Amino acid sequence: MPDGCTDWEDGVENWGVVFNGEEVISFVCEPIPIAFVKRRFSKDLNAIMNRFGVIHVDAEEFDAEIYRVDKTILKDVFVDVTDVVDYKCISLKDIWYATVTMPVRKD
């Protein structure tokens, strides 16, 4: 990807964001080996994710509120999560938002 770059504040953020130019094409979680990948970039990115044992969720868009997450499962990894999103009807971008800077459990 000629215009590819990443944004991640190590030690502050749990997720790195992968860009192609100014477009977000992936969110990659460090504490949980999972990545959300825009489907049209999955051919390029999923081979890399597979090499590092990262589970990838391919999506047409990150804003579609079509997912459901059990908040208690997220709290098994993160000390807390935000209450400003609806976990019963959530987008991949909202999952990122809910956990990007939350402390990770060490126990």
DOLO-102215 format. One record per residue: x, z, y of N, C-alpha, C, CB in turn; residue number from 1. Coordinates in Angstrom, 3 decimals, decimal comma, always signed. Atoms other than C-alpha are relative to their C-alpha. Glycine has a CB too. Layout:
! residues N
{{X Z Y} {X Z Y} {X Z Y} {X Z Y} NUM} ...
***
This chain:
! residues 107
{{+0,836 +0,000 -1,159} {+0,000 +0,000 +0,000} {+0,892 +0,000 +1,237} {-0,957 +1,205 -0,010} 1} {{-0,936 +0,094 -1,132} {+1,878 -1,179 +3,076} {-0,313 +0,966 +1,144} {+0,002 -1,405 +0,533} 2} {{+0,352 -0,913 -1,088} {-0,059 +1,064 +5,501} {-0,321 +1,397 -0,514} {-1,187 -0,546 +0,780} 3} {{+0,315 -1,288 +0,597} {-0,233 +4,078 +3,183} {+0,822 +1,135 +0,592} {+0,216 -0,059 -1,486} 4} {{-0,687 -1,205 -0,442} {+0,628 +7,562 +4,397} {-0,831 +1,209 -0,424} {+0,230 -0,013 +1,548} 5} {{+0,705 -1,221 +0,381} {-0,321 +11,171 +3,683} {+0,024 +1,005 +1,136} {+0,619 +0,611 -1,262} 6} {{+0,053 -1,120 -0,932} {-1,296 +14,225 +5,694} {-0,265 +1,249 -0,825} {-1,103 -0,209 +1,112} 7} {{+0,153 -1,242 +0,742} {-0,778 +17,650 +4,137} {+0,916 +1,030 +0,616} {+0,309 -0,193 -1,511} 8} {{-0,785 -1,104 -0,532} {+0,368 +20,923 +5,650} {+0,264 +0,966 -1,138} {-0,731 +0,706 +1,190} 9} {{-0,393 -0,820 +1,138} {+2,176 +22,550 +2,737} {-0,002 +1,478 +0,406} {+1,399 -0,426 -0,527} 10} {{+0,081 -1,423 -0,291} {+1,470 +26,261 +2,597} {-1,198 +0,383 +0,850} {+1,241 +0,437 +0,681} 11} {{+1,175 -0,251 -0,837} {-1,574 +25,904 +4,856} {-1,236 -0,625 -0,626} {+0,213 -0,551 +1,423} 12} {{+1,139 +0,750 +0,544} {-3,803 +23,312 +3,187} {+0,137 -0,158 -1,512} {-0,110 -1,387 +0,672} 13} {{+0,038 +0,197 +1,449} {-4,851 +23,024 -0,454} {-0,120 -1,465 -0,389} {-1,150 +0,774 -0,595} 14} {{+0,233 +1,417 +0,264} {-5,548 +19,305 -0,160} {+0,907 -0,861 +0,868} {-1,472 -0,362 +0,246} 15} {{-0,645 +1,045 -0,757} {-3,471 +16,331 +0,875} {-0,994 -1,132 +0,190} {+1,287 -0,492 -0,704} 16} {{+0,869 +1,135 -0,288} {-5,220 +13,371 +2,458} {+0,871 -1,255 +0,001} {-0,754 +0,181 +1,373} 17} {{-0,728 +1,265 +0,080} {-4,065 +9,829 +1,645} {-0,746 -1,026 +0,853} {+0,140 -0,492 -1,492} 18} {{+0,568 +1,001 -0,903} {-4,631 +7,112 +4,238} {+0,537 -1,381 -0,341} {+0,311 +0,348 +1,466} 19} {{-0,446 +1,392 -0,065} {-4,451 +3,340 +4,243} {-0,307 -0,418 +1,434} {-0,728 -0,948 -1,095} 20} {{+0,242 +0,163 -1,432} {-3,981 +2,719 +7,937} {-0,694 +1,253 +0,502} {-0,854 -1,278 +0,299} 21} {{+0,755 -1,160 -0,488} {-6,594 +4,970 +9,539} {-1,129 +0,408 -0,949} {-0,577 -0,300 +1,374} 22} {{+1,071 -0,292 +0,952} {-8,965 +4,938 +6,549} {+0,449 +1,025 -1,041} {-0,461 -1,287 -0,693} 23} {{-0,263 -0,972 +1,062} {-9,049 +7,978 +4,248} {-0,358 -0,663 -1,328} {-0,818 +1,336 +0,215} 24} {{+0,251 +0,636 +1,296} {-8,694 +6,658 +0,695} {+0,070 +0,983 -1,161} {+0,993 -1,116 -0,227} 25} {{-0,047 -0,999 +1,060} {-8,092 +9,857 -1,260} {+0,204 +1,389 +0,587} {+1,116 -0,326 -1,000} 26} {{-0,269 -1,412 -0,226} {-8,220 +13,643 -1,128} {+0,611 +0,506 -1,299} {-1,313 +0,813 +0,406} 27} {{-0,688 -0,474 +1,200} {-5,765 +15,280 -3,553} {+0,179 +1,515 +0,108} {+1,384 -0,718 -0,181} 28} {{-0,057 -1,466 -0,001} {-6,068 +18,982 -4,419} {+1,242 +0,470 -0,733} {-1,266 +0,603 -0,649} 29} {{-1,208 -0,526 +0,630} {-2,894 +20,899 -5,191} {-0,297 +1,124 -0,993} {+0,953 +0,498 +1,062} 30} {{+0,228 -1,073 +0,969} {-4,256 +24,105 -6,819} {-0,767 -0,437 -1,249} {-0,742 +1,113 +0,662} 31} {{+0,735 +0,564 +1,130} {-6,666 +22,158 -9,051} {+0,459 -1,451 -0,094} {-1,589 +0,121 +0,182} 32} {{-0,492 +1,386 +0,052} {-5,185 +18,873 -10,304} {-1,152 -1,013 -0,035} {+0,900 -0,194 -1,231} 33} {{+1,110 +0,942 -0,112} {-8,052 +16,709 -9,047} {+0,151 -0,792 +1,294} {-1,371 +0,740 -0,040} 34} {{-0,037 +0,853 -1,188} {-8,320 +13,827 -6,600} {-1,301 -0,775 +0,108} {+1,206 -0,968 -0,047} 35} {{+1,129 +0,873 -0,289} {-11,203 +11,995 -4,997} {+0,595 -1,290 +0,542} {-1,020 +0,658 +1,022} 36} {{-0,619 +1,280 -0,316} {-10,362 +8,296 -4,732} {-1,075 -1,025 +0,350} {+0,862 -0,497 -1,181} 37} {{+0,922 +1,097 -0,312} {-12,178 +5,462 -2,952} {+0,162 -1,062 -1,073} {+0,268 -0,597 +1,433} 38} {{+0,011 +0,893 +1,164} {-13,154 +3,095 -5,724} {+0,855 -1,256 +0,200} {-1,424 -0,406 -0,317} 39} {{-0,748 +1,251 -0,159} {-11,594 -0,013 -4,196} {+1,524 +0,201 +0,008} {-0,423 -0,682 +1,285} 40} {{-1,433 -0,295 +0,074} {-8,190 +1,744 -4,194} {+0,371 +0,649 -1,334} {+0,411 +0,916 +1,157} 41} {{-0,252 -0,736 +1,236} {-8,542 +3,312 -7,638} {+1,007 -0,708 -0,914} {-1,304 +0,209 -0,743} 42} {{-0,953 +0,730 +0,856} {-6,584 +0,570 -9,411} {+1,439 +0,374 +0,363} {-0,205 -1,534 +0,138} 43} {{-1,355 -0,338 -0,450} {-3,520 +1,396 -7,316} {+0,303 +1,490 -0,162} {+0,182 -0,405 +1,460} 44} {{-0,263 -1,436 -0,034} {-3,916 +5,178 -7,118} {-0,158 +0,705 -1,341} {-0,901 +0,637 +0,985} 45} {{+0,268 -0,731 +1,233} {-5,262 +6,163 -10,531} {+1,171 -0,008 -0,973} {-1,205 -0,573 -0,673} 46} {{-1,185 +0,022 +0,869} {-2,116 +5,083 -12,383} {+0,975 +1,100 +0,419} {+0,698 -1,391 +0,054} 47} {{-0,873 -1,069 -0,506} {-0,137 +7,473 -10,165} {-0,592 +1,362 -0,376} {+0,179 -0,113 +1,552} 48} {{+0,660 -1,267 +0,332} {-2,698 +10,250 -10,677} {+0,163 +0,308 -1,494} {-1,506 -0,052 +0,380} 49} {{-0,143 -0,192 +1,446} {-2,578 +9,760 -14,461} {+1,406 +0,467 -0,363} {-0,327 -1,298 -0,743} 50} {{-1,390 -0,353 +0,283} {+1,211 +10,020 -14,454} {+0,264 +1,484 +0,246} {+0,943 -0,846 +0,853} 51} {{-0,205 -1,404 -0,354} {+0,983 +13,482 -12,878} {-1,090 +0,922 -0,551} {+0,064 +0,141 +1,501} 52} {{+1,032 -0,816 +0,618} {-1,995 +14,699 -14,915} {-1,112 +0,416 +0,942} {+0,612 +1,204 -0,583} 53} {{+1,044 -0,299 -0,977} {-4,388 +14,624 -11,970} {-1,295 -0,703 -0,409} {+0,437 -0,436 +1,428} 54} {{+1,314 +0,577 +0,283} {-8,067 +14,109 -12,798} {-0,483 -0,693 +1,262} {-1,025 +1,094 -0,475} 55} {{+0,460 +0,707 -1,202} {-9,563 +11,513 -10,483} {-1,473 -0,326 -0,107} {+0,807 -1,285 +0,221} 56} {{+1,414 +0,334 -0,133} {-13,123 +11,024 -9,325} {-0,073 -1,191 +0,931} {-0,853 +1,216 +0,540} 57} {{+0,116 +1,207 -0,816} {-13,720 +7,479 -8,109} {-1,359 -0,016 +0,689} {+0,191 -1,275 -0,864} 58} {{+1,243 -0,012 -0,775} {-16,329 +7,120 -5,381} {-0,037 -1,175 +0,965} {-0,149 +1,324 +0,770} 59} {{+0,176 +1,062 -0,995} {-17,735 +4,356 -3,218} {+0,282 +0,523 +1,400} {-1,423 -0,580 -0,070} 60} {{-0,233 -0,624 -1,305} {-17,690 +6,734 -0,254} {+0,094 +1,503 -0,186} {-1,130 -0,361 +1,011} 61} {{-0,193 -1,440 +0,080} {-16,790 +10,344 +0,429} {-1,125 +0,791 +0,652} {+1,303 +0,368 +0,635} 62} {{+1,053 -0,693 -0,741} {-19,820 +11,176 +2,589} {-1,335 +0,068 -0,738} {-0,205 -0,672 +1,318} 63} {{+1,274 +0,009 +0,737} {-22,560 +10,581 -0,008} {-0,258 +1,383 -0,600} {+0,012 -1,088 -1,123} 64} {{+0,357 -1,341 +0,488} {-24,289 +13,907 -0,725} {-0,737 -0,118 -1,334} {-0,880 +0,758 +1,044} 65} {{+0,594 +0,269 +1,310} {-24,870 +13,189 -4,412} {+0,589 +0,881 -1,103} {+0,190 -1,462 -0,360} 66} {{-0,662 -0,849 +0,985} {-22,767 +15,866 -6,128} {-0,569 +1,411 +0,048} {+1,517 +0,027 +0,241} 67} {{+0,425 -1,397 +0,083} {-23,506 +19,409 -7,222} {+1,190 +0,796 -0,521} {-1,271 +0,176 -0,931} 68} {{-1,128 -0,839 +0,389} {-20,911 +22,162 -7,485} {-0,482 +1,437 -0,112} {+1,172 -0,118 +1,020} 69} {{+0,297 -1,415 +0,150} {-21,292 +25,669 -8,808} {+1,010 +0,774 +0,857} {+0,060 +0,445 -1,516} 70} {{-0,852 -0,722 -0,953} {-19,933 +27,775 -5,959} {+0,827 +1,084 -0,691} {-0,857 +0,627 +1,105} 71} {{-0,746 -1,060 +0,693} {-18,909 +30,549 -8,375} {+1,234 -0,562 -0,706} {-0,906 +0,714 -1,019} 72} {{-1,176 +0,618 +0,626} {-16,567 +28,129 -10,150} {+1,086 -0,233 +1,041} {-0,380 -1,335 -0,687} 73} {{-0,986 +0,168 -1,072} {-14,887 +27,260 -6,854} {+0,640 +1,343 +0,348} {-0,659 -0,621 +1,255} 74} {{-0,526 -1,330 -0,331} {-14,520 +30,989 -6,199} {+0,907 +0,550 -1,100} {-1,150 +0,970 +0,249} 75} {{-0,969 -0,375 +1,026} {-12,634 +31,291 -9,506} {+1,405 -0,472 +0,383} {-0,407 -0,588 -1,363} 76} {{-1,282 +0,548 -0,434} {-9,871 +29,250 -7,856} {+0,336 +0,457 +1,415} {-0,020 -1,529 -0,071} 77} {{-0,216 -0,338 -1,402} {-10,298 +29,955 -4,148} {-0,580 +1,382 +0,286} {-0,636 -1,066 +0,931} 78} {{+0,462 -1,344 -0,327} {-10,667 +33,465 -2,711} {-1,393 -0,046 +0,616} {+0,983 +0,690 +0,956} 79} {{+1,306 +0,162 -0,625} {-13,624 +32,255 -0,666} {-0,209 -1,475 +0,288} {-0,118 +0,849 +1,301} 80} {{+0,355 +1,356 -0,419} {-15,429 +29,064 +0,294} {-0,998 +0,119 +1,138} {-0,590 -0,843 -1,191} 81} {{+0,890 -0,031 -1,151} {-17,425 +28,185 +3,372} {-1,469 -0,002 -0,435} {+0,281 -1,191 +0,918} 82} {{+1,444 +0,001 +0,252} {-21,168 +28,719 +3,531} {-0,729 -1,077 +0,796} {-0,584 +1,358 +0,331} 83} {{+0,654 +0,984 -0,875} {-21,837 +25,811 +5,895} {-0,342 -1,315 -0,692} {+0,880 -0,286 +1,176} 84} {{+0,374 +1,201 +0,752} {-22,333 +23,223 +3,143} {-0,995 +0,376 -1,087} {+1,250 -0,687 -0,617} 85} {{+0,982 -0,204 +1,060} {-25,078 +22,835 +0,543} {+0,640 -0,394 -1,331} {-1,306 -0,830 +0,267} 86} {{-0,698 +0,257 +1,256} {-23,414 +23,144 -2,866} {-0,886 -0,674 -1,051} {+0,542 +1,294 -0,551} 87} {{+0,924 +0,650 +0,938} {-26,522 +21,800 -4,621} {-0,144 -1,488 +0,294} {-1,372 +0,673 +0,055} 88} {{+0,052 +1,408 -0,412} {-26,293 +18,494 -2,753} {+1,156 -0,214 +0,976} {-1,405 -0,376 +0,661} 89} {{-1,229 -0,025 -0,792} {-22,735 +18,058 -1,550} {+0,755 -1,324 -0,126} {+0,898 +1,169 -0,442} 90} {{-0,856 +1,196 +0,038} {-20,404 +15,196 -0,688} {+1,414 +0,416 -0,404} {+0,012 -0,732 +1,390} 91} {{-1,392 -0,279 +0,332} {-16,801 +14,925 -1,821} {+0,756 +0,475 +1,238} {+0,676 -1,248 -0,595} 92} {{-0,642 -0,440 -1,245} {-15,719 +15,275 +1,810} {-0,349 +1,453 +0,306} {-0,423 -0,904 +1,174} 93} {{+0,396 -1,390 -0,225} {-17,693 +18,533 +2,040} {+0,697 +0,958 -0,965} {-1,509 +0,141 -0,137} 94} {{-0,768 -0,834 +0,935} {-15,966 +19,892 -1,089} {+1,398 +0,219 +0,565} {+0,074 -0,661 -1,419} 95} {{-1,306 -0,115 -0,656} {-12,658 +19,162 +0,633} {-0,089 +0,983 +1,168} {+0,493 -1,388 +0,494} 96} {{+0,165 -0,850 -1,179} {-13,911 +20,817 +3,830} {-0,182 +1,468 -0,389} {-1,198 -0,474 +0,829} 97} {{+0,311 -1,370 +0,406} {-15,162 +23,903 +1,980} {+1,213 +0,751 -0,529} {-1,077 -0,011 -1,050} 98} {{-1,125 -0,640 +0,684} {-11,794 +24,576 +0,341} {+1,370 -0,323 +0,570} {-0,018 -0,381 -1,421} 99} {{-1,310 +0,514 -0,438} {-9,035 +22,871 +2,342} {+0,964 +1,098 +0,466} {-0,198 -0,994 +1,124} 100} {{-0,913 -1,043 -0,497} {-7,648 +26,026 +3,977} {-0,291 +1,374 -0,589} {-0,080 +0,078 +1,510} 101} {{+0,327 -1,295 +0,595} {-9,107 +28,760 +1,776} {+1,154 +0,499 -0,883} {-1,304 -0,104 -0,828} 102} {{-1,059 -0,538 +0,855} {-6,635 +31,098 +0,076} {-0,313 -0,232 -1,477} {+0,192 +1,498 +0,269} 103} {{+0,130 +0,249 +1,433} {-6,036 +30,438 -3,616} {+0,248 +1,310 -0,742} {+0,993 -1,114 -0,477} 104} {{-0,201 -1,208 +0,818} {-6,397 +33,187 -6,207} {+1,336 -0,087 -0,753} {-1,179 +0,184 -1,009} 105} {{-1,304 -0,057 +0,703} {-3,074 +34,235 -7,719} {-0,121 +0,709 -1,346} {+1,051 +0,721 +0,871} 106} {{+0,146 -0,763 +1,240} {-4,491 +36,367 -10,563} {-0,510 -0,816 -1,152} {-0,909 +1,145 +0,215} 107} 
***
